[in-house]
Amino acid sequence: MSSGKIPATVITGFLGAGKTSTIRHLLETANGKRIALVINEFGDLGVDGEIVKGCGIENCEEDAVLELPNGCICCTVADDFIPTIETLLNRAEPPDHIVIETSGLALPKPLVKAFNWPEIRTRVTVDGVITVIDGPAVAEGLFASDPAAVDAQRKADESLDHESPLEELFEEQINCADMVVVNKTDLLAEAELERVLRDVKGELRPEVKIVRSSYGKVDAKVLLGLEAAAEDDLDSRPSHHDDGHEHDHDDFMSFAVDLGEVENPKALVARLLPVIAEHGILRIKGFAKVAGKDMRLVLQGVGGRLQHYYDRDWQPEETQSTRLVVIGEADMDSAAIRAALESGPASDRSASEEAGRESAAAF
């Protein structure tokens, strides 16, 4: 950077949009650049950090991944975020670039504001805010309070304004963006994709670029080096919270479920899909122990679209079990969800085969 400051990229996006996949590909294409990662989770299981640490990517040392779990990075700036950035800056060999993955429920603008704090403002700058969007979710209207009603009324009533917590978060994240990555485009027909791109572009500031991707595959040379200095450009990034209202997460909740060993991935999917559909679960993610397998299974899902893959062997010090984080709106029935998952037919092979056909195994 011409300013002499270390650049930082903020990667935001709603739950399950593909932020972690995008970061993994960024690391794979960083060409030796020393990148430090700060990862913020919503929930009490460090899935995103563990996925990155286990990726086996060159220059992705474990001590370069710092996690801020169990809290919103934009709400704990003084206590958590500023000290973490200071720790990185004060290392004997500071990083060339800092990449921050926010919680899917975080507002990016308060985080960008934090780069004006006296402790760090002369040493680091926001190179850019990258917002990752789940293309199919946008196409399905999942960021509206009542997707079916909005879709039915859109043509008849273009002035429809019926915001939900999901829709407001979506607007916060794209309003603050310097670049938008529309992810999972492989799951969209061309006409759907064009509609999503048109709708998203209509919400963005004129200078913001849109990039298409599948599986988060956007090279580091595209994502890094935007030189936006976003902390000096806050006024152009509107927020619902500019009027001083405090941000909280009372609209959402999360909890972890332990399921023990599962017979196979399809059986796990068969257990999950009906519960997700019945209870309107927004996001589910975690690790699973599969019978007869030495490798850890990663499972991530947005709505009824579930992805699963083996990422690495279980480590000797790890407990080999299945543990998932469930995320949804605050009124979801956590007791009923837990009971349904714990008693589900994990070994029902016929249901497993059917679930395998119904579930899209790609993010």
N, C-alpha and C positions, 0 to 999 in steps of 0.2 A: 504494500500500500504506500502511496506517495506521502501519506501523513506520518509514516513511521509507526503507526499503531498496528497491533495484531488484529486481523479481521476475524469477525465472528459471524456465523450464519445461523439464523434461527429457522428451524424447520418445524412448521406447525401443520395442523390438519386434524379433522375430527377422528374419533375412534375408528381404527381399522382402515384408514385411507391408504396406508402403505408407507408411512414415514420410516419405519425401521428398514423395510426393503430398500427404500430410496437411499438411506444412509449406508447400508451394506454395499450397494453398487457404487456410491460415491467413494467409499474407501478402496474398493477394487480398482478404481480408475484414478486414484490420487497421484500416481506417478512419483511415489517416494516422499510426498509432502507429509510432514509430521502433523497429524490431526488429533486433537483432543476432543473427546465426546462428553457432553453433559446430557444425561438422559433423565427425564422426569416422568414418573409413572402415576397413573391413577389406579389405585388398588394396592394390595399388600403382597404381591408376588412380582419380583423383578424380571418379568418375561423379556421385555425389550432389551434390557442390559445383558441378560444372559444369552440372548440370540446373537447379539453383536460380539460378545466376548468369545463365544464358541464358533465364530465364523471361520477361523483359520486364515484370515486375510493378512498378508504382509503389511507391516507397519501398524497393525491393530493390537498393540500390546495391552494387556489387561489393565495396567496402571494408567492407561490413557483414557479409560472409560470411568467416568464418575457418575454415580446415580443419586438422585434426589427423590427417594420414594415417599409414598404416603402423604403427598401434599401437592398443592398447585404451585408451580414455580413462580407464577405471577402474583401469588398471594404471600409468598415467604421470601421476598427479595432480600430483606435485610438479614434475616436469620440464616438462610441457606445459600441463596444464589450468589450474593456478593462475596462471601468468604470462599466459595468454591472457585469463582473466577480469580480471586486474588491468589489462591493456592496455585492455580495453573500459571499465572503470570510470574510468580516468584520462584518457579522451578529453575534449577541451574541451566536447563536447556528448555526454554519455553516453547510451546507449540508454534508451528507456522500458521495454523488456522484452528479456530475453535468452532465446533458444530454443536448446536444445542437442539435436542429433540424435546419439544414441550409435550406435556400431557395433552391428550386429545380433547380435554375440557378446559385448557388454558386459554386465556386471552393474550394475544401476542403484544398488544400495545403497551401494557404496563411493564412487560419484560424489556421492550425496547427502551422505554423511559429509564429503566434502571442503569443503562449504559451512560447516563449523564450523572450518576452518583460520583462524588469527588474521588472515591477510592480507585475508580477504574477509568474515568472518562478521558484521561490523558494517555492511556496505555492500550485501549482496545476500542474498536468501532464496529458497528453492525454493518457488515458487508452487504447483507440482504436478508429479507424475510421471504422464505420459500413456503408456500402453502400447498400441501398435497391434498388433492380432492379425489374421492372415490367416485369415478365417473358413473358407474351403474347406479349407485345410491342417489346421485343427483338426478339421473334420468327417471328414477322411480318416485321422485318427489319426497324422499325420506327426510328432508330438512324442513318440511312443512308440518304444522301441527296435526293436520288430518290429510294425509297424502291423497287418499281417494277423492275426498271432497274438493280439494284444490285442483286436482287433475280434471275433474268433471266440470268445474266452474271456470277454469282458466279462460276459455274462449269467450264465455258469456260475460265475464266480469274481470276485465284486465286490471281494475283498481283493487282487486282483492288483497287485503292486508291482514293476515291472520297468523301472527308470528308465534312460534313455540320456542322453548329453550334451545332445541336443536337448530332451528332456523337462525336464531340470534347468534349463536356461536359460529355458525357457518359464515354469517355476514361479518362478524368480528375478524375472522381469520382471513377472508379474502380482501377485506377493506385495508388490512395492514400489509398486504403482500407486495413484494417487488417482482416476484415471479410466481405463477401458478402452474403446478404440475397436475394435469388431469390424468390420473392413474387408472389402470385396469381397462384401458381402451380396447383390449382384445376381447372383452366381454360385451362390447356394444356393437350393434349393427351400424353401418355407416350413417344412416339417417339419424339414429339416436345420438351418435357421437357429434354430428354436426349441430344438432339441437342443443346438446349440453355445452358445446364450445360457444355457441351463440349466446345462450343464456348466461354463462359465466362471464363472457366478455362484456356483456351489458352491465354487469355489476362492478367492473374494475375501473380503476383510474386509467386514463388513456395510455400512459407510459408502461403499464404492467404487461409483461409478455406471458403467453400461455404456451406450455410445452406438453405434448402428449407422451404418455409412457405406458408400458405394460410391465408388471412385476417391479416397478420402481426403477427401471433401467434408464437413468439419465446420468451422463458422464459428469465427473467433477468439474471439467472445464466449462460446462454449461451452468452448473449451480454455483460455483465459486468465482469470485472476482467481479461481482456486480458493482462494487464500490458505491453502494447506495448511501452510505453514512445515514442510515435510517433514523438514528437518534437525533439528527439535526433536521428531520423532515416530518416531525410528528403531526403538525397541523393539517397535513394533507391526508392523514389516515384517520377517517372518522370512526368513532366508537360509540356504542350505546351508553358507555360509562363515562363519557367526557363531562357529564353534568355532576360528577362526584359521587354517584351511587356506587356503593361497594359491590364487589364481585364475590359471589360465593357459589358453592356447588350443591346447594340444597335441593336443586332439581334432579340430582343424580345420586346414585349410590353404587357401591361395589361390595362384593364379599367373595371369599374363597371357598371352594368345595374340594374335599379329598375323596377320591373314588377308588383308590387301590389299583391293582393291576387290571388291565383290560385285555380281552382276548385278541383283538386286532383293531386296526384303525377304523375299518368300516363299522365294526360293532360300536365303537365310541361315537361315531357320527350318527348311527341309528339311535343311540341313546339321547343325543343332544338335539337333533332336529325337531322332534315334536314338542320338546320343552321350550325351545327357542320360539317356535311358532305360537304356542299357547300363551306364553307370558310376555311376548314382545321384547325379548332380550336384545339390547343394542349391540353388545360386543361380548365375546367370550375368547379367552386366550389362556395358554398355559402349557404344561408339559405332561406327558403320559408315559407310564411304564407298560409296555406291550409284552404279553407272555411270549417267552422264547426268544426275545430280542435283547441284545446287549446295548443297543443304541436308544437314545432318548427321542421320543416323538414330540415334535412341536405342533401345537394345534392353535389356529387363529381363525376366528369367525366374525363376520359382520352379517347380522340377520341370519338368513338361511344359507349363506354362502360360506362354506368351511374349507379351510386349507389345512393340510397336514403333511408333514415330511420329517424324516429322521435327520437330525443335524449333527450329532456326535455321540460317542460312547458315554455311558454313565461313568462318572468319576468315582473312585473308591470311597471318598468321603461323603458322597451324596446318598440320600435316601431315595431308593428307586420306587416311586409311587406316581399316581396321577393326581395332579393338583391344578385346578382351573380357577381363574378369576372371572366372575360374572359381573357385567356392568349394565345398568339400565336406569330408567327413570325412577325417581324416589318412591313412587307408589307401587313398584313391582313387589310381588309377594315372595320375599326371599325364603321364607320357611317352606312354602309349597314348591318352589324351584329346587331347593336343596333336597327335599324329600323325593321329588320326581327323579332327580339325577342319581341320587344314591340308591334308588331301587330299580333303576332302568334295566332293560334287557340287554346287557352288554354282550351276551353270547348268542343273541338271536341272529343266526346267520342269514336267514331270508330277509329279515329287516335290514341287516347290514348291506346286503347286496342292493336292495332297493334304495337305501340312503346313498350308497356310492354312486348310483345313477343320477339321483336328484341333486346331489351337492356339487356345486362348481368348485373344482379343486385348484383355483387360481386366484391370486390377488393382483 
